[in-house]
Amino acid sequence: MHHNIIFIGGIHGVGKGTICSKIADELDLKHLSASEVLKWSEVSSDASNKLVKDIPDTQNRLIIGLEKRINPEKKYLLDGHFCLFDSNGIPQKVSIKTFQKIAPIAISVVTTDIMKVANRLKIRDGKDYNQNLLNEMQGAEKSHAISVAKELNVPFFEIKNGSISELMNFLSN
């Protein structure tokens, strides 16, 4: 890749898209959603499905999609996940190889109150989600995000409860 991507991760319903749109508007960056880039609608017939049958395949689709879309002259916010639910509903870490190929200049993870996330998902997907499982997934997302940032030697930012000031300061310089 072109070292012009800021990766913003977090669990489903945490507010990644809203935060990315806000940052993109303020700093004139392009916002991409990993699910749009990898064409999740072609992988799963149910858009509210959070289970990923073949994680390596979806990540390969993401990389191929990014290679087609990324303009080296622009900066991008890519919202996606550090962990995904496999076909059995068990959280799995996305391979470090995926992030090495994306080559982000910074890593961020969005976290917030699990009750808020569960309520958003209920409204959006019409399903009740186990809050303990969501909490476990959020912890796994944050932990893996930190380890990916260390492995890639890039800055890490936690966007907790919508606070984007640290990341905005980094991106503005």
Backbone bond lengths (Angstrom), bond angles and torsions (degrees), N, CA, C in turn:
res aa  C-N    CA-C-N  psi(-1)  N-CA   C-N-CA  omega(-1)  CA-C   N-CA-C  phi
1 M - - - 1.457 - - 1.533 110.01 -
2 H 1.305 115.13 -173.10 1.457 120.47 -170.33 1.521 115.06 -107.30
3 H 1.318 117.90 11.79 1.472 121.85 -179.76 1.526 112.02 54.55
4 N 1.320 115.88 46.03 1.460 120.68 178.79 1.526 111.50 -135.77
5 I 1.351 115.47 26.43 1.458 121.24 -178.51 1.526 110.01 -118.47
6 I 1.314 116.03 133.46 1.460 122.46 170.74 1.535 104.41 -105.88
7 F 1.322 116.44 120.33 1.463 120.21 -177.66 1.518 109.33 -93.26
8 I 1.337 115.95 124.30 1.459 122.73 179.63 1.521 107.62 -116.63
9 G 1.325 116.44 110.99 1.453 120.99 -177.29 1.515 112.17 -109.99
10 G 1.311 114.91 172.05 1.455 122.29 177.99 1.511 109.68 158.82
11 I 1.316 115.80 165.41 1.460 119.70 -178.04 1.528 110.90 -71.44
12 H 1.315 114.66 164.31 1.469 120.47 175.96 1.527 108.98 -56.75
13 G 1.342 116.43 134.26 1.451 121.45 174.53 1.513 116.06 83.19
14 V 1.343 117.36 4.62 1.466 119.86 -177.14 1.533 112.46 -81.39
15 G 1.319 116.85 -16.85 1.466 119.76 178.04 1.516 114.69 108.93
16 K 1.322 117.95 19.44 1.472 121.66 -179.86 1.522 112.02 -57.10
17 G 1.325 115.73 -48.20 1.456 120.24 -176.71 1.523 112.55 -61.96
18 T 1.313 116.49 -43.88 1.466 121.26 179.21 1.524 110.56 -62.78
19 I 1.329 116.15 -45.64 1.471 120.86 -179.56 1.532 110.39 -64.98
20 C 1.331 116.88 -44.10 1.466 119.97 179.59 1.524 111.53 -62.82
21 S 1.324 116.76 -40.37 1.473 119.90 178.28 1.517 110.96 -62.05
22 K 1.327 116.53 -42.15 1.462 121.02 179.73 1.532 111.01 -63.11
23 I 1.333 116.65 -48.13 1.469 120.88 179.86 1.527 110.34 -64.33
24 A 1.325 116.65 -44.51 1.466 121.01 -179.09 1.525 111.08 -59.86
25 D 1.334 116.77 -42.57 1.465 120.70 179.19 1.523 111.38 -64.31
26 E 1.326 116.82 -43.67 1.471 120.77 -176.78 1.519 112.70 -69.70
27 L 1.334 117.06 -34.68 1.468 120.16 -173.90 1.526 113.71 -111.76
28 D 1.318 116.99 8.86 1.459 122.14 179.70 1.538 111.99 55.08
29 L 1.336 114.87 49.53 1.457 121.62 175.61 1.527 108.21 -106.08
30 K 1.298 116.71 160.90 1.463 121.93 177.07 1.524 108.37 -93.51
31 H 1.323 117.32 128.42 1.469 122.69 179.52 1.523 109.29 -100.31
32 L 1.325 115.28 125.26 1.456 122.00 175.68 1.516 108.96 -121.09
33 S 1.311 116.33 142.04 1.457 122.29 173.99 1.527 107.48 -102.82
34 A 1.332 116.46 130.92 1.469 120.03 -179.96 1.525 111.00 -56.30
35 S 1.339 117.20 -39.90 1.473 119.19 -178.35 1.528 111.41 -65.25
36 E 1.326 117.95 -33.44 1.465 120.49 176.30 1.527 110.43 -71.25
37 V 1.339 116.27 -43.68 1.461 120.94 -177.84 1.527 110.89 -62.97
38 L 1.332 117.11 -42.28 1.468 119.47 -178.56 1.523 112.55 -87.22
39 K 1.337 115.62 0.31 1.462 122.98 177.34 1.528 111.34 58.59
40 W 1.351 114.62 60.70 1.466 121.54 -179.88 1.529 111.24 -53.49
41 S 1.325 116.57 -33.12 1.467 120.09 -179.06 1.527 111.65 -62.03
42 E 1.339 117.43 -22.71 1.461 120.82 176.48 1.532 111.45 -85.59
43 V 1.339 116.50 -21.79 1.461 121.85 -178.06 1.528 110.79 -87.65
44 S 1.338 115.92 -38.54 1.466 121.32 -177.47 1.521 109.74 -129.07
45 S 1.320 115.90 131.62 1.468 120.01 -179.97 1.527 111.99 -74.50
46 D 1.347 116.89 -15.19 1.463 122.67 -179.31 1.523 108.96 -113.01
47 A 1.324 117.72 109.46 1.463 121.81 -176.91 1.524 112.62 -61.19
48 S 1.336 117.31 -25.45 1.465 119.63 -179.52 1.532 112.12 -85.23
49 N 1.325 117.30 -3.82 1.463 121.52 178.36 1.527 110.26 -67.47
50 K 1.323 117.10 124.43 1.459 122.06 -179.40 1.532 111.76 -103.67
51 L 1.328 117.47 -1.66 1.466 121.32 -178.65 1.524 109.44 -90.31
52 V 1.333 115.54 131.99 1.457 120.91 -177.84 1.524 108.67 -108.84
53 K 1.321 115.23 115.47 1.457 121.12 -176.77 1.531 111.85 -66.08
54 D 1.332 117.15 -43.68 1.464 121.78 -175.88 1.537 108.80 -133.91
55 I 1.320 116.18 89.46 1.473 121.24 -176.21 1.527 111.99 -59.63
56 P 1.350 119.70 -47.84 1.479 118.15 178.96 1.531 112.81 -57.64
57 D 1.334 117.17 -39.17 1.463 120.13 179.46 1.527 111.14 -63.85
58 T 1.331 117.19 -44.60 1.472 118.61 -179.77 1.524 110.95 -63.92
59 Q 1.328 117.02 -35.79 1.460 119.64 -179.96 1.532 110.94 -70.94
60 N 1.329 117.47 -35.33 1.471 120.73 174.41 1.524 110.22 -64.26
61 R 1.328 116.23 -40.08 1.467 120.56 177.29 1.533 110.43 -62.17
62 L 1.333 115.65 -38.71 1.466 120.52 178.39 1.525 110.71 -62.00
63 I 1.317 117.11 -48.66 1.467 121.05 -178.18 1.531 110.52 -62.33
64 I 1.319 117.41 -45.16 1.466 121.04 179.02 1.527 110.22 -61.39
65 G 1.335 116.64 -43.76 1.464 121.09 178.65 1.519 112.23 -62.64
66 L 1.333 116.30 -40.90 1.466 119.95 178.72 1.530 111.24 -64.96
67 E 1.319 115.89 -42.89 1.471 119.59 -179.92 1.528 111.39 -58.68
68 K 1.323 116.68 -32.23 1.473 121.00 179.43 1.522 112.30 -78.15
69 R 1.341 117.33 -27.96 1.474 120.95 -171.54 1.523 115.28 -100.15
70 I 1.313 117.48 -27.04 1.467 120.26 -170.44 1.525 111.75 -75.42
71 N 1.313 114.39 127.01 1.460 122.18 174.25 1.527 106.67 -100.54
72 P 1.342 118.72 122.10 1.467 120.40 -176.51 1.525 114.24 -61.16
73 E 1.318 116.78 -14.84 1.464 120.93 -178.14 1.531 113.12 -87.35
74 K 1.331 117.46 -7.85 1.456 120.89 -176.40 1.520 110.80 -116.85
75 K 1.355 116.11 161.59 1.463 122.47 173.25 1.517 108.41 -107.11
76 Y 1.330 114.80 144.80 1.457 121.13 -175.07 1.521 111.92 -128.34
77 L 1.319 114.76 147.54 1.461 122.91 165.81 1.513 105.24 -104.98
78 L 1.326 116.61 123.50 1.455 121.20 178.07 1.511 108.28 -113.08
79 D 1.329 116.44 114.49 1.465 117.83 177.97 1.520 109.71 -96.91
80 G 1.329 113.64 131.92 1.458 119.89 -176.66 1.518 110.76 -162.94
81 H 1.314 115.69 -148.61 1.461 120.98 -174.30 1.522 112.00 -133.30
82 F 1.319 115.22 147.76 1.461 122.03 171.66 1.522 110.04 -93.00
83 C 1.325 116.49 -22.31 1.462 123.57 177.93 1.530 108.27 -137.28
84 L 1.318 114.94 148.59 1.460 120.95 179.35 1.522 109.20 -132.91
85 F 1.317 116.33 152.97 1.462 120.23 172.78 1.525 108.31 -80.11
86 D 1.331 116.57 124.02 1.462 119.06 176.23 1.527 109.60 -73.50
87 S 1.321 117.16 -177.29 1.464 120.75 -175.31 1.525 113.07 -64.55
88 N 1.338 117.16 -14.90 1.464 121.71 176.30 1.523 112.94 -97.12
89 G 1.340 116.43 4.04 1.460 120.55 179.47 1.518 113.34 80.44
90 I 1.337 117.13 17.38 1.463 121.47 -179.23 1.529 109.30 -100.61
91 P 1.356 117.23 128.97 1.467 119.42 179.48 1.541 111.90 -62.17
92 Q 1.329 115.35 131.73 1.464 122.33 177.86 1.520 108.92 -128.49
93 K 1.329 115.91 138.93 1.462 120.41 177.50 1.531 109.62 -72.73
94 V 1.334 114.91 138.83 1.457 119.81 171.97 1.528 106.49 -73.16
95 S 1.309 116.82 136.68 1.464 122.33 -176.13 1.529 112.12 -57.66
96 I 1.316 114.62 141.54 1.474 120.38 175.74 1.530 110.08 -58.44
97 K 1.332 116.85 -28.96 1.469 120.44 179.89 1.520 111.69 -59.37
98 T 1.327 116.36 -36.77 1.468 120.07 177.26 1.524 110.24 -60.03
99 F 1.323 116.46 -45.97 1.466 120.10 -178.49 1.528 111.56 -71.44
100 Q 1.318 117.34 -31.67 1.470 120.14 175.14 1.523 109.92 -63.06
101 K 1.331 116.88 -39.53 1.469 120.65 178.77 1.523 111.41 -70.68
102 I 1.325 117.54 -37.54 1.467 120.79 177.87 1.526 110.15 -67.30
103 A 1.335 116.48 -34.94 1.468 123.57 178.62 1.531 112.62 53.31
104 P 1.332 117.74 56.73 1.471 119.40 -178.58 1.525 111.63 -69.18
105 I 1.330 115.48 151.93 1.473 120.36 176.65 1.524 110.74 -87.41
106 A 1.324 116.25 -13.92 1.466 122.00 176.04 1.525 108.06 -158.86
107 I 1.327 113.74 155.25 1.461 122.17 179.53 1.525 107.51 -123.65
108 S 1.313 115.18 136.49 1.454 119.89 176.81 1.518 108.47 -138.03
109 V 1.328 115.39 149.49 1.456 119.96 174.76 1.526 107.71 -129.22
110 V 1.325 115.30 135.67 1.456 122.11 179.40 1.525 107.87 -96.45
111 T 1.339 116.24 127.27 1.462 121.50 177.04 1.526 109.25 -130.30
112 T 1.318 115.22 151.34 1.459 120.29 176.40 1.524 108.63 -161.94
113 D 1.311 115.56 179.11 1.455 122.74 179.60 1.528 110.64 -59.65
114 I 1.322 115.99 127.85 1.467 121.64 -176.24 1.521 112.38 -62.29
115 M 1.319 118.17 -32.73 1.455 119.98 178.01 1.527 111.08 -62.51
116 K 1.344 116.32 -39.97 1.466 120.43 176.78 1.528 110.26 -61.47
117 V 1.342 115.84 -43.99 1.465 120.93 -179.80 1.530 109.97 -61.58
118 A 1.317 116.57 -47.68 1.463 121.07 -179.33 1.532 110.99 -59.48
119 N 1.332 116.62 -41.10 1.465 120.53 178.59 1.523 111.74 -65.52
120 R 1.338 116.58 -42.89 1.472 120.38 178.19 1.527 110.77 -61.06
121 L 1.340 115.71 -44.52 1.465 120.05 -179.13 1.528 111.27 -65.66
122 K 1.309 116.54 -36.26 1.471 120.95 178.13 1.530 109.54 -62.03
123 I 1.329 115.99 -45.05 1.466 121.07 179.42 1.526 110.46 -67.56
124 R 1.326 116.68 -46.15 1.464 121.63 -175.27 1.527 113.07 -70.97
125 D 1.345 116.14 -46.43 1.464 120.69 -172.67 1.528 113.75 -103.44
126 G 1.344 116.33 -12.97 1.452 119.66 -177.44 1.522 112.85 69.06
127 K 1.335 116.10 25.18 1.466 121.05 -179.18 1.521 109.70 -127.53
128 D 1.340 114.50 149.34 1.464 120.25 172.65 1.527 108.20 -90.64
129 Y 1.324 116.48 130.99 1.465 121.80 178.63 1.517 109.57 -111.30
130 N 1.298 116.92 142.07 1.450 123.64 177.65 1.533 108.69 -66.25
131 Q 1.332 116.34 117.74 1.465 120.15 -177.00 1.520 112.33 -65.84
132 N 1.331 117.79 -32.97 1.463 119.69 176.94 1.523 110.83 -64.16
133 L 1.336 115.97 -40.97 1.462 120.16 178.53 1.531 110.78 -67.09
134 L 1.331 116.85 -41.46 1.475 120.18 176.66 1.522 110.66 -61.58
135 N 1.325 116.80 -40.99 1.462 121.31 179.34 1.531 110.76 -64.58
136 E 1.336 115.75 -42.43 1.465 120.47 176.96 1.527 110.27 -61.38
137 M 1.323 115.66 -43.50 1.465 120.32 -179.63 1.525 110.91 -64.74
138 Q 1.335 117.41 -40.44 1.470 119.90 179.48 1.526 110.15 -64.23
139 G 1.317 117.73 -40.94 1.460 121.16 176.84 1.517 111.76 -62.56
140 A 1.332 116.08 -41.85 1.469 120.67 178.80 1.529 110.81 -65.87
141 E 1.339 116.82 -39.79 1.475 121.17 177.53 1.528 110.45 -58.92
142 K 1.336 115.72 -49.95 1.466 119.97 -177.60 1.532 111.04 -64.08
143 S 1.310 116.43 -46.24 1.460 120.97 -179.16 1.529 111.44 -60.81
144 H 1.327 116.89 -44.93 1.460 119.97 -179.37 1.531 110.76 -70.35
145 A 1.323 117.42 -35.82 1.472 120.88 177.35 1.522 110.39 -60.04
146 I 1.328 116.44 -43.97 1.469 120.60 179.23 1.522 110.03 -62.87
147 S 1.336 117.27 -44.11 1.467 119.35 -178.65 1.530 111.69 -68.35
148 V 1.333 117.73 -35.57 1.470 120.85 176.85 1.532 109.87 -64.68
149 A 1.320 116.79 -44.68 1.473 120.33 179.00 1.528 110.79 -59.98
150 K 1.328 116.26 -42.45 1.474 119.75 178.37 1.519 110.90 -64.39
151 E 1.315 116.14 -46.26 1.472 121.38 -179.24 1.529 111.31 -59.96
152 L 1.334 116.37 -40.90 1.467 120.91 -178.81 1.528 112.95 -87.27
153 N 1.333 115.56 -6.68 1.459 121.50 -179.33 1.532 111.98 56.83
154 V 1.341 114.65 50.36 1.465 121.18 177.41 1.522 108.63 -125.67
155 P 1.322 117.71 157.92 1.465 120.60 179.41 1.525 112.41 -62.51
156 F 1.342 114.77 145.39 1.460 122.38 177.25 1.522 109.18 -116.61
157 F 1.330 116.27 136.49 1.458 122.45 177.57 1.520 108.99 -132.99
158 E 1.334 115.61 132.46 1.458 119.69 171.95 1.521 107.85 -100.40
159 I 1.302 115.55 125.61 1.460 121.84 175.21 1.521 105.37 -98.63
160 K 1.321 115.30 96.44 1.458 120.73 -176.13 1.521 109.43 -100.21
161 N 1.329 115.54 126.17 1.468 122.04 179.33 1.531 112.61 52.96
162 G 1.348 116.02 37.80 1.459 120.96 174.43 1.512 116.22 83.43
163 S 1.334 118.71 2.44 1.464 121.34 -177.96 1.530 110.60 -78.83
164 I 1.334 115.95 105.85 1.464 121.42 -175.32 1.524 113.81 -103.80
165 S 1.328 118.67 6.11 1.465 121.02 -170.98 1.531 113.57 -59.86
166 E 1.339 118.26 -43.37 1.476 119.48 -179.50 1.521 111.36 -62.60
167 L 1.321 115.81 -45.77 1.469 119.39 179.65 1.525 110.71 -65.40
168 M 1.318 117.42 -40.67 1.463 120.91 178.51 1.526 111.06 -61.03
169 N 1.334 117.45 -42.04 1.463 121.42 177.43 1.519 110.43 -59.96
170 F 1.332 116.93 -44.77 1.458 121.33 179.09 1.524 110.97 -61.51
171 L 1.317 116.76 -47.33 1.450 121.39 -176.29 1.527 113.09 -70.73
172 S 1.315 116.84 -25.01 1.465 120.60 -179.06 1.522 112.51 -79.40
173 N 1.310 117.14 -15.69 1.479 120.74 -178.79 1.505 112.01 -93.98
